[in-house]
């Protein structure tokens, strides 16, 4: 997959907050936050 023009849309904690747009979803899971934080910072340049 090639990601072009990534954009952080929302961090939702309840279904009412889910985006209504038909957007692709990405899930970041793992034990360490280091790589997840790097990815988050990368898409929010």
Secondary structure, 3 states (H helix, E strand, C coil): CCCCCCCCCCCCCCHHHCCCCCCCCCCCCCCCHHHHHHHHHHHCC
